[in-house]
């Protein structure tokens, strides 16, 4: 069973091409936002997913549109790659330290979009990436993939480390949630659908 998806999205603000393989592969990321590229590379590596992203956007206005739209397209590809959700574990969680920072993520591939983001990130910019864009990315993913997702930064002082802990925790939780459960004969829901 193929668990891959390719998505394109073109607006007046961004042009994005993304390919996702839930069962592994290489990462090739180019968004024009170096810090976002770094976080997406971490997502691919720790999520053990194949991820190719080519994005261009109106970076003269900041990284907001590019970051949010990459999140939307990633979520759409994730939704498509999961198919009917048959045989997946559905739930995933991870607690990840990054030096002084500690990030945590819990995911339910529920079919119900919700993102709770609890992180007191310093109000700063990292190489053109405003820290507030972290929540925008995860909210876009949750909405487009129809995930219930809770992300916390339990501690930290360095914005880079705090955001990296979020992305690594998300990657690890996602890896668990999308993995195939050999003991699950169908769709993991009493409703029969997700």
ABEGO torsion letter per residue (X at the ends): XBBBBBBBBBBAABBBBBBBBAAEEBBBBBAGBAAAAAAAAAAAAAAGBBBBBBBBBBAAAEAAAAAAAAAAAAAAAAAAAAEAGBGBAGBBBBBBBBEABBBBBBBBBAGBBBBBBBBBBBBBBBGGBBAAAAAAAAAAAAAAAGBBBBBBBABEABAAAAAAAAAAAAAAAAAAAABBBAABABBBBAAGBX
